[in-house]
Amino acid sequence: MRWSAALLAFALLGATNALAQSGAPQAPMPLPVDDRGCQDVTYDVVVSPDGETLSILFDNMSVSGAPDGRRVQAACSLQIPLPLAPGYSLGVYKVDYRGFARLSTRQIAELKIDYGFGAASGGLQFQRNIIGPIEDDYLFSETIGAGLMSRVGCGSRAKLTLNATLTLNSGRATGESLVTLDSVDGSRQGAITFYLERKKCTGFRRRQ
């Protein structure tokens, strides 16, 4: 269920004040890369009170189809500003991907996520196939080793860019199919959750 604009703004304002006092990243507002970035997909962005996780919750990021061989795809592109307290840098050390799949034998869905801290920094791609038969929640966890993804901050602007794609190949298999990148049970668990690491910059001097 999507929050109302007033409620979301109030929640993000409270999180921003709490995080600013602790020196952690302030709560961001999600920004589409362009008007076509998410088509009919809706979402919320939630930052934990301690600033250690950022979760993206999709309301309707899903693909479904009948066994007629068609290829169905849903996509969403986001650009999320990440304000940082002066003198701190931010990195990601783990990402969780959560959803639901109902696939019969020989039906395959592909989850592909491209993300990074802005266009200039080195980004990463996560890709997994979900193969039927399955009718259950799924959870993939990705651990990011040191040096695999550039940190951002220490006085520079920070933003998280993300492109999420779900693709369903029904083939000639029998049975209806459904794959989501969201929480179908109505809980507020993030479809994508970034685990953040904040560090104080060495020798940082605030610009006058």
Backbone as a printed PyTorch tensor [residue, N CA C, xyz], in Angstrom:
tensor([[[  0.8470,  -1.1800,   0.0000],
         [  0.0000,   0.0000,   0.0000],
         [  0.8880,   1.2360,   0.0000]],

        [[  0.6720,   2.1500,  -0.9470],
         [  1.5050,   3.3370,  -1.0830],
         [  1.1210,   4.3830,  -0.0480]],

        [[  2.1280,   4.9870,   0.5960],
         [  1.8550,   6.0190,   1.5810],
         [  1.2910,   7.2580,   0.8910]],

        [[  0.4970,   8.0390,   1.6200],
         [  0.0670,   9.3290,   1.1020],
         [  1.2630,  10.2710,   1.0860]],

        [[  1.1830,  11.3020,   0.2510],
         [  2.3090,  12.2340,   0.1230],
         [  2.6070,  12.9120,   1.4530]],

        [[  1.5570,  13.2960,   2.1900],
         [  1.7620,  14.0010,   3.4690],
         [  2.4100,  13.0860,   4.4960]],

        [[  1.9220,  11.8290,   4.5690],
         [  2.4690,  10.9000,   5.5520],
         [  3.9080,  10.5630,   5.2330]],

        [[  4.2070,  10.3250,   3.9460],
         [  5.5700,  10.0000,   3.5540],
         [  6.5060,  11.1610,   3.8450]],

        [[  6.0600,  12.3880,   3.5440],
         [  6.9010,  13.5530,   3.7980],
         [  7.1780,  13.7100,   5.2870]],

        [[  6.1460,  13.4890,   6.1270],
         [  6.3200,  13.6010,   7.5830],
         [  7.3040,  12.5570,   8.0910]],

        [[  7.1770,  11.3090,   7.6010],
         [  8.0720,  10.2350,   8.0510],
         [  9.5070,  10.5110,   7.6320]],

        [[  9.6970,  10.9640,   6.3920],
         [ 11.0430,  11.2310,   5.9140],
         [ 11.6600,  12.4250,   6.6330]],

        [[ 10.8360,  13.4260,   6.9900],
         [ 11.3490,  14.5660,   7.7330],
         [ 11.8470,  14.1390,   9.1000]],

        [[ 11.0770,  13.2510,   9.7800],
         [ 11.5020,  12.7710,  11.0850],
         [ 12.7860,  11.9820,  11.0030]],

        [[ 12.8810,  11.1150,   9.9700],
         [ 14.0930,  10.3170,   9.7980],
         [ 15.2800,  11.2090,   9.4800]],

        [[ 15.0600,  12.2510,   8.6690],
         [ 16.1390,  13.1680,   8.3050],
         [ 16.7140,  13.8490,   9.5400]],

        [[ 15.8440,  14.3470,  10.4240],
         [ 16.3180,  15.0240,  11.6280],
         [ 17.0960,  14.0860,  12.5380]],

        [[ 16.5800,  12.8550,  12.6980],
         [ 17.2590,  11.8930,  13.5770],
         [ 18.6140,  11.5080,  13.0270]],

        [[ 18.6910,  11.2950,  11.6980],
         [ 19.9440,  10.8640,  11.0970],
         [ 20.9650,  11.9960,  11.0630]],

        [[ 20.5030,  13.2140,  10.8620],
         [ 21.4300,  14.3340,  10.8390],
         [ 22.0950,  14.4980,  12.1920]],

        [[ 21.3440,  14.2780,  13.2780],
         [ 21.9060,  14.4030,  14.6120],
         [ 22.9370,  13.3220,  14.8780]],

        [[ 22.7610,  12.1360,  14.2810],
         [ 23.7000,  11.0450,  14.5210],
         [ 24.8660,  11.0600,  13.5450]],

        [[ 24.8290,  11.9620,  12.5350],
         [ 25.8860,  11.9950,  11.5350],
         [ 25.6930,  10.9740,  10.4510]],

        [[ 24.5800,  10.2420,  10.4360],
         [ 24.3180,   9.2180,   9.4310],
         [ 23.6810,   9.8530,   8.2110]],

        [[ 23.5900,   9.0900,   7.0740],
         [ 22.9670,   9.6450,   5.8790],
         [ 21.5330,  10.0770,   6.1450]],

        [[ 21.1440,  11.2260,   5.6000],
         [ 19.7890,  11.6960,   5.7710],
         [ 18.8390,  10.8970,   4.8910]],

        [[ 17.5670,  10.8980,   5.2740],
         [ 16.5730,  10.1200,   4.5430],
         [ 16.3540,  10.7170,   3.1540]],

        [[ 16.5120,   9.9160,   2.0870],
         [ 16.3730,  10.4490,   0.7380],
         [ 14.9550,  10.3460,   0.2110]],

        [[ 14.6580,  11.1430,  -0.7800],
         [ 13.4350,  10.9920,  -1.5440],
         [ 13.7830,  10.3750,  -2.8810]],

        [[ 13.0140,   9.3800,  -3.3490],
         [ 13.3200,   8.7490,  -4.6290],
         [ 12.9910,   9.6660,  -5.7950]],

        [[ 13.8430,   9.6750,  -6.8070],
         [ 13.6320,  10.4980,  -7.9830],
         [ 13.7380,   9.6250,  -9.2340]],

        [[ 12.7070,   9.5890, -10.0850],
         [ 12.8230,   8.8360, -11.3310],
         [ 13.9170,   9.4100, -12.2110]],

        [[ 14.6260,   8.5330, -12.9160],
         [ 15.6370,   8.9840, -13.8590],
         [ 14.9860,   9.8340, -14.9440]],

        [[ 13.8280,   9.4360, -15.4250],
         [ 13.0200,  10.2180, -16.3410],
         [ 11.5670,   9.7700, -16.1880]],

        [[ 10.6630,  10.3940, -16.9140],
         [  9.2410,  10.1160, -16.7570],
         [  8.8730,   8.6820, -17.1340]],

        [[  9.6860,   8.0530, -17.9540],
         [  9.3980,   6.6870, -18.3870],
         [ 10.1020,   5.6520, -17.5220]],

        [[ 10.8200,   6.1280, -16.5170],
         [ 11.6980,   5.2370, -15.7790],
         [ 11.0300,   4.0610, -15.1040]],

        [[  9.8120,   4.2580, -14.5650],
         [  9.1540,   3.1790, -13.8400],
         [  7.7900,   2.8220, -14.4180]],

        [[  7.4070,   3.3990, -15.5280],
         [  6.1430,   3.0670, -16.1810],
         [  5.0080,   3.1330, -15.1560]],

        [[  4.3270,   2.0210, -14.8870],
         [  3.2160,   2.0150, -13.9260],
         [  3.6320,   1.4740, -12.5600]],

        [[  4.9190,   1.2880, -12.3390],
         [  5.4100,   0.7490, -11.0680],
         [  5.4580,   1.8600, -10.0260]],

        [[  4.9330,   1.5890,  -8.8260],
         [  4.9950,   2.5420,  -7.7220],
         [  5.8930,   1.9900,  -6.6170]],

        [[  6.4190,   2.8760,  -5.7930],
         [  7.4360,   2.4650,  -4.8260],
         [  7.4990,   3.4570,  -3.6790]],

        [[  8.1210,   3.0290,  -2.5860],
         [  8.4980,   3.8890,  -1.4670],
         [  9.9700,   3.6310,  -1.1730]],

        [[ 10.6230,   4.6210,  -0.5840],
         [ 11.9920,   4.4610,  -0.0950],
         [ 11.9800,   4.7150,   1.4060]],

        [[ 12.5590,   3.7950,   2.1710],
         [ 12.5560,   3.8960,   3.6320],
         [ 13.9880,   3.7600,   4.1320]],

        [[ 14.4010,   4.6910,   4.9720],
         [ 15.7100,   4.6250,   5.6180],
         [ 15.5020,   4.2880,   7.0790]],

        [[ 16.2560,   3.3320,   7.5890],
         [ 16.1140,   2.9500,   8.9920],
         [ 16.5190,   4.1100,   9.8920]],

        [[ 15.9730,   4.1690,  11.1300],
         [ 16.2910,   5.2850,  12.0370],
         [ 17.7820,   5.4480,  12.3150]],

        [[ 18.5470,   4.3490,  12.2930],
         [ 19.9860,   4.4600,  12.5490],
         [ 20.7740,   4.7590,  11.2730]],

        [[ 20.0970,   4.8380,  10.1160],
         [ 20.7710,   5.1630,   8.8680],
         [ 21.5930,   4.0310,   8.2870]],

        [[ 21.4210,   2.8010,   8.7840],
         [ 22.2640,   1.6950,   8.3440],
         [ 21.6580,   0.8790,   7.2020]],

        [[ 20.3800,   1.0680,   6.8990],
         [ 19.7740,   0.3690,   5.7650],
         [ 18.8850,   1.3280,   4.9830]],

        [[ 18.8410,   1.1060,   3.6820],
         [ 17.9380,   1.8210,   2.7880],
         [ 17.1470,   0.7740,   2.0170]],

        [[ 15.8290,   0.8180,   2.1460],
         [ 14.9740,  -0.1920,   1.5120],
         [ 14.0750,   0.4460,   0.4690]],

        [[ 13.9350,  -0.2450,  -0.6530],
         [ 13.0170,   0.1590,  -1.7080],
         [ 11.8620,  -0.8310,  -1.7170]],

        [[ 10.6570,  -0.3330,  -1.5240],
         [  9.4600,  -1.1700,  -1.4640],
         [  8.6120,  -0.8920,  -2.6890]],

        [[  8.4270,  -1.9050,  -3.5110],
         [  7.5840,  -1.7790,  -4.6900],
         [  6.1710,  -2.2480,  -4.3580]],

        [[  5.1830,  -1.5330,  -4.8960],
         [  3.7920,  -1.9310,  -4.7040],
         [  3.3230,  -2.9180,  -5.7740]],

        [[  3.8580,  -2.7990,  -6.9750],
         [  3.3300,  -3.5930,  -8.0760],
         [  4.3950,  -3.9300,  -9.1190]],

        [[  5.6010,  -4.2250,  -8.6640],
         [  6.6720,  -4.6360,  -9.5710],
         [  6.5210,  -6.1280,  -9.8170]],

        [[  5.8380,  -6.5040, -10.8980],
         [  5.5370,  -7.9180, -11.1330],
         [  5.3680,  -8.1760, -12.6200]],

        [[  5.5330,  -9.4580, -12.9820],
         [  5.2610,  -9.9370, -14.3390],
         [  4.4120, -11.2000, -14.2200]],

        [[  3.4530, -11.3430, -15.1140],
         [  2.6020, -12.5280, -15.1060],
         [  2.2390, -12.8620, -16.5410]],

        [[  1.8530, -14.1130, -16.7600],
         [  1.5080, -14.4960, -18.1160],
         [  0.9490, -15.9010, -18.2090]],

        [[  0.4000, -16.1880, -19.3730],
         [ -0.1230, -17.5140, -19.7000],
         [  0.9180, -18.2580, -20.5360]],

        [[  0.7790, -19.5830, -20.6530],
         [  1.7650, -20.3850, -21.3710],
         [  1.6260, -20.2670, -22.8930]],

        [[  1.8790, -19.0790, -23.4240],
         [  1.7630, -18.8930, -24.8710],
         [  3.0810, -18.5150, -25.5190]],

        [[  4.1750, -18.6180, -24.7420],
         [  5.4910, -18.3550, -25.3000],
         [  5.9060, -16.9000, -25.2980]],

        [[  5.0760, -16.0170, -24.8030],
         [  5.4280, -14.6020, -24.8120],
         [  6.4730, -14.2760, -23.7480]],

        [[  7.2290, -13.2320, -24.0070],
         [  8.2280, -12.7170, -23.0730],
         [  7.6710, -11.4420, -22.4630]],

        [[  7.5320, -11.4090, -21.1260],
         [  6.9330, -10.2810, -20.4220],
         [  7.9950,  -9.6400, -19.5430]],

        [[  7.9880,  -8.3080, -19.4930],
         [  9.0290,  -7.6200, -18.7350],
         [  8.4530,  -6.4200, -17.9860]],

        [[  8.9900,  -6.1770, -16.7830],
         [  8.6960,  -4.9780, -16.0020],
         [ 10.0240,  -4.3480, -15.6090]],

        [[ 10.0840,  -3.0120, -15.6530],
         [ 11.3390,  -2.3290, -15.3670],
         [ 11.0830,  -1.0630, -14.5620]],

        [[ 12.0740,  -0.6890, -13.7710],
         [ 11.9830,   0.5380, -12.9780],
         [ 13.3840,   1.1090, -12.7930]],

        [[ 13.5400,   2.3970, -13.0920],
         [ 14.8240,   3.0870, -12.9260],
         [ 14.6490,   4.2110, -11.9200]],

        [[ 15.5320,   4.2410, -10.9150],
         [ 15.4430,   5.2470,  -9.8560],
         [ 16.7740,   5.9480,  -9.6750]],

        [[ 16.6880,   7.1840,  -9.2580],
         [ 17.8580,   7.9530,  -8.8640],
         [ 17.5600,   8.5440,  -7.4930]],

        [[ 18.2820,   8.0760,  -6.4590],
         [ 17.9540,   8.4190,  -5.0800],
         [ 19.0840,   9.2540,  -4.4780]],

        [[ 18.8350,  10.5300,  -4.1660],
         [ 19.8640,  11.3400,  -3.5230],
         [ 20.1790,  10.8380,  -2.1220]],

        [[ 21.4440,  10.8890,  -1.7540],
         [ 21.8900,  10.4040,  -0.4440],
         [ 22.6960,  11.4960,   0.2530]],

        [[ 22.0330,  12.4570,   0.8770],
         [ 22.7820,  13.4950,   1.5930],
         [ 23.6060,  12.8860,   2.7250]],

        [[ 24.8220,  13.3600,   2.8490],
         [ 25.7170,  12.8780,   3.9030],
         [ 26.1240,  14.0340,   4.8020]],

        [[ 26.3350,  13.7250,   6.0780],
         [ 26.9050,  14.7250,   6.9750],
         [ 28.3210,  15.0500,   6.5050]],

        [[ 28.7580,  16.3030,   6.6230],
         [ 30.1160,  16.6670,   6.2010],
         [ 31.1630,  15.7890,   6.8820]],

        [[ 32.1410,  15.3650,   6.1080],
         [ 33.2330,  14.5880,   6.6690],
         [ 32.9910,  13.0980,   6.7380]],

        [[ 31.9610,  12.6000,   6.0410],
         [ 31.6630,  11.1730,   6.0490],
         [ 31.5590,  10.6320,   4.6320]],

        [[ 31.8950,   9.3560,   4.4830],
         [ 31.7030,   8.6600,   3.2170],
         [ 30.7510,   7.4880,   3.4320]],

        [[ 30.2050,   7.0050,   2.3380],
         [ 29.1930,   5.9610,   2.4140],
         [ 29.5280,   4.8440,   1.4470]],

        [[ 29.3490,   3.6030,   1.9130],
         [ 29.5410,   2.4360,   1.0650],
         [ 28.4340,   1.4200,   1.2990]],

        [[ 28.3340,   0.4500,   0.4120],
         [ 27.3600,  -0.6360,   0.5270],
         [ 28.1240,  -1.9430,   0.6740]],

        [[ 27.7850,  -2.7370,   1.6960],
         [ 28.4900,  -4.0040,   1.8920],
         [ 27.5940,  -5.2270,   1.6870]],

        [[ 26.2900,  -5.0130,   1.5660],
         [ 25.3790,  -6.1380,   1.3650],
         [ 24.0750,  -5.6220,   0.7660]],

        [[ 23.4490,  -6.4600,  -0.0900],
         [ 22.1490,  -6.1210,  -0.6520],
         [ 21.2620,  -7.3660,  -0.6020]],

        [[ 20.0130,  -7.1950,  -0.1760],
         [ 19.0110,  -8.2700,  -0.1910],
         [ 17.9710,  -7.9780,  -1.2670]],

        [[ 17.5270,  -9.0590,  -1.9420],
         [ 16.4860,  -8.9610,  -2.9590],
         [ 15.3850,  -9.9450,  -2.5840]],

        [[ 14.1560,  -9.4440,  -2.4770],
         [ 13.0720, -10.2410,  -1.9410],
         [ 11.8560, -10.1770,  -2.8640]],

        [[ 11.1640, -11.3150,  -3.0100],
         [  9.9510, -11.3270,  -3.8180],
         [  9.2410, -12.6620,  -3.7330]],

        [[  8.3870, -12.9100,  -4.7120],
         [  7.5790, -14.1210,  -4.7520],
         [  7.5620, -14.6450,  -6.1820]],

        [[  7.5480, -15.9820,  -6.3200],
         [  7.5050, -16.6010,  -7.6460],
         [  6.5380, -17.7780,  -7.6540]],

        [[  5.6990, -17.8130,  -8.6930],
         [  4.8600, -18.9780,  -8.9560],
         [  5.0770, -19.3750, -10.4180]],

        [[  5.8800, -20.4140, -10.5870],
         [  6.2630, -20.8700, -11.9240],
         [  6.0730, -22.3770, -12.0240]],

        [[  5.6150, -22.8300, -13.1670],
         [  5.5130, -24.2700, -13.4110],
         [  6.8040, -24.7550, -14.0660]],

        [[  6.9060, -26.0340, -14.2630],
         [  8.1010, -26.6310, -14.8580],
         [  8.3970, -25.9970, -16.2190]],

        [[  9.6800, -25.6660, -16.4280],
         [ 10.2080, -25.0860, -17.6600],
         [  9.8880, -23.6030, -17.8190]],

        [[  9.2380, -23.0020, -16.8440],
         [  9.0770, -21.5520, -16.8680],
         [ 10.2500, -20.9060, -16.1260]],

        [[ 10.7550, -19.8200, -16.6820],
         [ 11.9500, -19.1670, -16.1420],
         [ 11.7090, -17.6700, -16.0350]],

        [[ 12.1290, -17.0960, -14.9170],
         [ 12.1050, -15.6420, -14.7390],
         [ 13.5280, -15.1750, -14.4400]],

        [[ 13.8400, -13.9710, -14.8890],
         [ 15.1650, -13.3900, -14.6510],
         [ 15.0270, -12.0900, -13.8660]],

        [[ 15.8060, -11.9860, -12.7970],
         [ 15.9000, -10.7610, -12.0140],
         [ 17.2520, -10.1250, -12.2970]],

        [[ 17.2390,  -8.8760, -12.7490],
         [ 18.5020,  -8.1800, -13.0360],
         [ 18.4600,  -6.7940, -12.4120]],

        [[ 19.4870,  -6.4850, -11.6100],
         [ 19.5840,  -5.2020, -10.9250],
         [ 20.9420,  -4.5860, -11.2360]],

        [[ 20.9380,  -3.3970, -11.8040],
         [ 22.1590,  -2.6120, -11.9910],
         [ 22.1030,  -1.4320, -11.0310]],

        [[ 23.1930,  -1.1890, -10.3010],
         [ 23.1740,  -0.0940,  -9.3400],
         [ 24.5750,   0.4690,  -9.1410]],

        [[ 24.6210,   1.6920,  -8.6910],
         [ 25.9030,   2.3380,  -8.4350],
         [ 25.6970,   3.6990,  -7.8170]],

        [[ 26.7890,   4.3090,  -7.3680],
         [ 26.7500,   5.6510,  -6.7940],
         [ 27.0520,   6.6610,  -7.8920]],

        [[ 26.0860,   6.9670,  -8.7030],
         [ 26.2680,   7.9580,  -9.7560],
         [ 26.8970,   7.3530, -10.9910]],

        [[ 26.8040,   8.0970, -12.0990],
         [ 27.2640,   7.5780, -13.3870],
         [ 28.7800,   7.4550, -13.4600]],

        [[ 29.4900,   8.2650, -12.6750],
         [ 30.9430,   8.2960, -12.7990],
         [ 31.6320,   7.1790, -12.0160]],

        [[ 30.9660,   6.5980, -11.0440],
         [ 31.6080,   5.5800, -10.2070],
         [ 31.3170,   4.1900, -10.7300]],

        [[ 32.1500,   3.2510, -10.3120],
         [ 31.9700,   1.8790, -10.7570],
         [ 30.7140,   1.2520, -10.1710]],

        [[ 29.8410,   0.7640, -11.0360],
         [ 28.6070,   0.1310, -10.5900],
         [ 28.7110,  -1.3780, -10.6000]],

        [[ 27.6630,  -2.0270, -10.1060],
         [ 27.6080,  -3.4830, -10.0410],
         [ 26.3150,  -3.9770, -10.6680]],

        [[ 26.3090,  -5.2420, -11.0380],
         [ 25.1000,  -5.8690, -11.5710],
         [ 24.8500,  -7.1720, -10.8300]],

        [[ 23.5920,  -7.3580, -10.4250],
         [ 23.1620,  -8.6070,  -9.8110],
         [ 22.1530,  -9.2600, -10.7470]],

        [[ 22.3500, -10.5430, -11.0360],
         [ 21.4630, -11.2420, -11.9700],
         [ 21.2440, -12.6690, -11.4870]],

        [[ 19.9640, -13.0810, -11.4340],
         [ 19.6230, -14.4420, -11.0340],
         [ 18.4490, -14.9380, -11.8700]],

        [[ 18.4660, -16.2260, -12.1800],
         [ 17.3270, -16.8840, -12.8080],
         [ 16.5180, -17.6130, -11.7450]],

        [[ 15.2020, -17.5090, -11.8520],
         [ 14.2880, -18.2480, -10.9830],
         [ 13.6010, -19.2810, -11.8630]],

        [[ 13.8080, -20.5580, -11.5710],
         [ 13.3860, -21.6400, -12.4580],
         [ 12.2830, -22.4620, -11.7970]],

        [[ 11.2030, -22.6850, -12.5510],
         [ 10.1060, -23.4970, -12.0360],
         [ 10.4230, -24.9780, -12.0610]],

        [[  9.7190, -25.7950, -11.2890],
         [  8.5160, -25.3950, -10.5530],
         [  8.8390, -24.7660,  -9.1940]],

        [[  8.0890, -23.7130,  -8.8690],
         [  8.2380, -23.0480,  -7.5760],
         [  6.9620, -22.2560,  -7.3050]],

        [[  6.5560, -22.2230,  -6.0540],
         [  5.4930, -21.3430,  -5.5900],
         [  5.8270, -20.9620,  -4.1580]],

        [[  6.6340, -19.9000,  -4.0340],
         [  7.1510, -19.5510,  -2.7110],
         [  7.8100, -18.1750,  -2.7760]],

        [[  8.0750, -17.6030,  -1.5800],
         [  8.8930, -16.4050,  -1.4960],
         [ 10.3290, -16.7550,  -1.8560]],

        [[ 11.0550, -15.7830,  -2.3420],
         [ 12.4880, -15.9720,  -2.5690],
         [ 13.2500, -14.8260,  -1.9090]],

        [[ 14.4770, -15.1090,  -1.5270],
         [ 15.3650, -14.1060,  -0.9470],
         [ 16.7800, -14.3910,  -1.4180]],

        [[ 17.3620, -13.4370,  -2.1400],
         [ 18.7540, -13.5150,  -2.5490],
         [ 19.5360, -12.4730,  -1.7760]],

        [[ 20.7090, -12.8500,  -1.2720],
         [ 21.5820, -11.9200,  -0.5600],
         [ 22.9140, -11.8410,  -1.2810]],

        [[ 23.4020, -10.6350,  -1.4600],
         [ 24.6610, -10.3850,  -2.1510],
         [ 25.6100,  -9.6550,  -1.2140]],

        [[ 26.7660, -10.2500,  -0.9560],
         [ 27.7880,  -9.6150,  -0.1370],
         [ 28.8130,  -8.9510,  -1.0510]],

        [[ 29.0900,  -7.6990,  -0.8020],
         [ 29.9900,  -6.9200,  -1.6530],
         [ 31.3400,  -6.8010,  -0.9700]],

        [[ 32.3470,  -7.3740,  -1.5750],
         [ 33.6850,  -7.3560,  -1.0050],
         [ 34.3270,  -5.9760,  -1.0500]],

        [[ 35.3330,  -5.7850,  -0.2340],
         [ 36.0240,  -4.4970,  -0.1720],
         [ 36.6280,  -4.1600,  -1.5350]],

        [[ 36.4300,  -2.9200,  -1.9710],
         [ 37.0070,  -2.4530,  -3.2230],
         [ 36.1930,  -2.7530,  -4.4650]],

        [[ 35.1030,  -3.5360,  -4.3300],
         [ 34.3070,  -3.8800,  -5.5090],
         [ 33.3820,  -2.7510,  -5.9360]],

        [[ 33.0550,  -1.8690,  -5.0090],
         [ 32.1820,  -0.7500,  -5.3350],
         [ 32.7430,   0.5120,  -4.7000]],

        [[ 32.8370,   1.5690,  -5.4880],
         [ 33.4230,   2.8150,  -5.0130],
         [ 32.5710,   3.4350,  -3.9100]],

        [[ 33.2490,   4.0060,  -2.9090],
         [ 32.5550,   4.7580,  -1.8790],
         [ 32.2800,   6.1650,  -2.3920]],

        [[ 31.3940,   6.8670,  -1.7020],
         [ 31.0380,   8.2140,  -2.1240],
         [ 30.9010,   9.0880,  -0.8910]],

        [[ 31.1480,  10.3800,  -1.0510],
         [ 31.0220,  11.2970,   0.0660],
         [ 32.2620,  12.1420,   0.2490]],

        [[ 32.5980,  12.4160,   1.5150],
         [ 33.7430,  13.2670,   1.8620],
         [ 33.6360,  14.6180,   1.1620]],

        [[ 32.4310,  15.1890,   1.1660],
         [ 32.2220,  16.5030,   0.5830],
         [ 31.5590,  16.4880,  -0.7760]],

        [[ 31.5650,  15.3530,  -1.4770],
         [ 30.9370,  15.2850,  -2.7930],
         [ 29.4880,  14.8350,  -2.6630]],

        [[ 28.6760,  15.1660,  -3.6600],
         [ 27.2820,  14.7640,  -3.6480],
         [ 27.1650,  13.2520,  -3.8880]],

        [[ 26.1890,  12.6580,  -3.2360],
         [ 26.0020,  11.2120,  -3.3420],
         [ 24.6080,  10.9110,  -3.8540]],

        [[ 24.5250,   9.9470,  -4.7670],
         [ 23.2240,   9.4780,  -5.2320],
         [ 23.3410,   8.0110,  -5.5900]],

        [[ 22.2770,   7.2930,  -5.3520],
         [ 22.2020,   5.8780,  -5.7020],
         [ 21.3600,   5.7480,  -6.9630]],

        [[ 21.9450,   5.2240,  -8.0280],
         [ 21.1900,   4.9500,  -9.2480],
         [ 20.8890,   3.4630,  -9.3100]],

        [[ 19.6780,   3.1270,  -9.7060],
         [ 19.2520,   1.7300,  -9.7120],
         [ 18.3430,   1.4670, -10.9070]],

        [[ 18.6210,   0.3830, -11.6170],
         [ 17.7730,  -0.0930, -12.7030],
         [ 17.3890,  -1.5370, -12.4040]],

        [[ 16.1040,  -1.7740, -12.1570],
         [ 15.6080,  -3.1130, -11.8150],
         [ 14.7500,  -3.6380, -12.9690]],

        [[ 14.9930,  -4.8960, -13.3550],
         [ 14.2430,  -5.5080, -14.4600],
         [ 13.8210,  -6.9160, -14.0780]],

        [[ 12.5450,  -7.2190, -14.2700],
         [ 12.0090,  -8.5730, -14.1210],
         [ 11.5610,  -9.0450, -15.5010]],

        [[ 12.0220, -10.2330, -15.9190],
         [ 11.6560, -10.7750, -17.2240],
         [ 11.1170, -12.1900, -17.0510]],

        [[  9.9870, -12.4650, -17.6730],
         [  9.3510, -13.7810, -17.5940],
         [  9.3240, -14.4230, -18.9750]],

        [[  9.8380, -15.6490, -19.0520],
         [  9.7700, -16.4460, -20.2680],
         [  8.9000, -17.6680, -19.9870]],

        [[  7.6470, -17.6050, -20.4080],
         [  6.7210, -18.7050, -20.1430],
         [  7.0110, -19.9200, -21.0090]],

        [[  7.5400, -19.6990, -22.2190],
         [  7.7980, -20.8230, -23.1180],
         [  6.5290, -21.5660, -23.4600]],

        [[  6.6380, -22.8720, -23.5760],
         [  5.4850, -23.7170, -23.8720],
         [  5.0230, -24.5040, -22.6460]],

        [[  5.4470, -24.0340, -21.4630],
         [  5.0580, -24.7270, -20.2390],
         [  3.5760, -24.5030, -19.9600]],

        [[  3.0020, -25.3900, -19.1740],
         [  1.5880, -25.2790, -18.8140],
         [  1.4510, -24.5260, -17.4960]],

        [[  0.3240, -23.8340, -17.3340],
         [  0.0530, -23.1640, -16.0650],
         [  0.3200, -21.6750, -16.1140]],

        [[ -0.4310, -20.9430, -15.2930],
         [ -0.2280, -19.5140, -15.1600],
         [  1.0620, -19.2470, -14.3760]],

        [[  1.5830, -18.0430, -14.4950],
         [  2.8430, -17.7170, -13.8350],
         [  2.7830, -16.3000, -13.2640]],

        [[  3.5470, -16.0790, -12.1860],
         [  3.6260, -14.7700, -11.5420],
         [  4.9640, -14.6560, -10.8360]],

        [[  5.6480, -13.5260, -11.0490],
         [  6.8950, -13.2400, -10.3400],
         [  6.8450, -11.7800,  -9.9060]],

        [[  7.1840, -11.5280,  -8.6420],
         [  7.1630, -10.1690,  -8.1080],
         [  8.5130,  -9.8140,  -7.5050]],

        [[  8.7830,  -8.5340,  -7.4790],
         [  9.9010,  -7.9930,  -6.7150],
         [  9.2850,  -7.0650,  -5.6800]],

        [[  8.6890,  -7.6570,  -4.6810],
         [  8.0370,  -6.9090,  -3.6060],
         [  7.5940,  -7.8890,  -2.5380]],

        [[  6.9230,  -7.3760,  -1.5240],
         [  6.4450,  -8.2030,  -0.4260],
         [  4.9520,  -8.4450,  -0.6170]],

        [[  4.5770,  -9.6400,  -1.0680],
         [  3.1800,  -9.9110,  -1.4040],
         [  2.3120, -10.1250,  -0.1710]],

        [[  2.9270, -10.3090,   1.0040],
         [  2.1360, -10.5420,   2.2160],
         [  1.7390,  -9.2510,   2.9210]],

        [[  2.0740,  -8.1000,   2.3080],
         [  1.6680,  -6.8310,   2.8790],
         [  2.5980,  -6.2900,   3.9510]],

        [[  3.6950,  -6.9800,   4.2550],
         [  4.6280,  -6.4850,   5.2600],
         [  5.4680,  -5.3620,   4.6650]],

        [[  6.1690,  -4.6280,   5.5380],
         [  6.9680,  -3.4930,   5.0830],
         [  8.4270,  -3.8770,   4.8900]],

        [[  8.6840,  -5.1250,   4.5400],
         [ 10.0440,  -5.5290,   4.2250],
         [ 10.3880,  -5.0360,   2.8280]],

        [[ 11.6120,  -4.5850,   2.6530],
         [ 11.9940,  -4.0330,   1.3740],
         [ 12.1650,  -5.0950,   0.3070]],

        [[ 11.7200,  -4.7690,  -0.9070],
         [ 12.0020,  -5.6430,  -2.0400],
         [ 13.5050,  -5.6620,  -2.3020]],

        [[ 14.1320,  -4.4900,  -2.1740],
         [ 15.5910,  -4.3730,  -2.2650],
         [ 16.0590,  -3.5990,  -1.0390]],

        [[ 16.9940,  -4.1650,  -0.2960],
         [ 17.5160,  -3.5120,   0.9010],
         [ 19.0240,  -3.3830,   0.7950]],

        [[ 19.5230,  -2.1580,   0.8770],
         [ 20.9490,  -1.8780,   0.8590],
         [ 21.4300,  -1.6910,   2.2990]],

        [[ 22.4930,  -2.4090,   2.6480],
         [ 23.1070,  -2.2740,   3.9650],
         [ 24.3000,  -1.3240,   3.8200]],

        [[ 24.2330,  -0.2060,   4.5430],
         [ 25.1670,   0.8940,   4.3480],
         [ 26.2440,   0.9150,   5.4200]],

        [[ 27.4310,   1.3330,   5.0150],
         [ 28.5450,   1.4980,   5.9440],
         [ 29.0340,   2.9420,   5.8660]],

        [[ 29.0130,   3.6160,   6.9780],
         [ 29.4260,   5.0120,   7.0540],
         [ 30.7830,   5.1060,   7.7270]],

        [[ 31.6910,   5.9030,   7.1330],
         [ 33.0200,   6.0900,   7.7100],
         [ 33.3690,   7.5750,   7.7270]],

        [[ 34.1250,   7.9560,   8.7330],
         [ 34.6060,   9.3260,   8.8100],
         [ 35.7840,   9.4890,   7.8670]],

        [[ 35.7910,  10.5820,   7.1220],
         [ 36.8530,  10.8220,   6.1500],
         [ 38.1290,  11.2670,   6.8690]],

        [[ 39.2520,  10.7260,   6.4330],
         [ 40.5400,  11.0820,   7.0200],
         [ 41.0230,  12.4120,   6.4490]],

        [[ 41.3730,  13.3270,   7.3190],
         [ 41.9020,  14.6100,   6.8660],
         [ 40.8910,  15.4720,   6.1470]],

        [[ 39.5990,  15.2420,   6.4130],
         [ 38.5580,  16.0320,   5.7160],
         [ 38.5080,  17.4420,   6.2780]],

        [[ 38.4360,  18.4100,   5.3520],
         [ 38.2680,  19.7950,   5.7490],
         [ 37.0250,  20.3350,   5.0560]],

        [[ 36.1290,  20.8510,   5.8350],
         [ 34.8930,  21.4060,   5.2750],
         [ 35.1960,  22.6530,   4.4690]],

        [[ 34.5880,  22.7500,   3.2770],
         [ 34.8000,  23.9020,   2.4230],
         [ 34.1730,  25.1540,   3.0360]],

        [[ 34.8750,  26.2430,   2.9230],
         [ 34.4040,  27.5180,   3.4770],
         [ 33.4520,  28.1990,   2.4890]]])
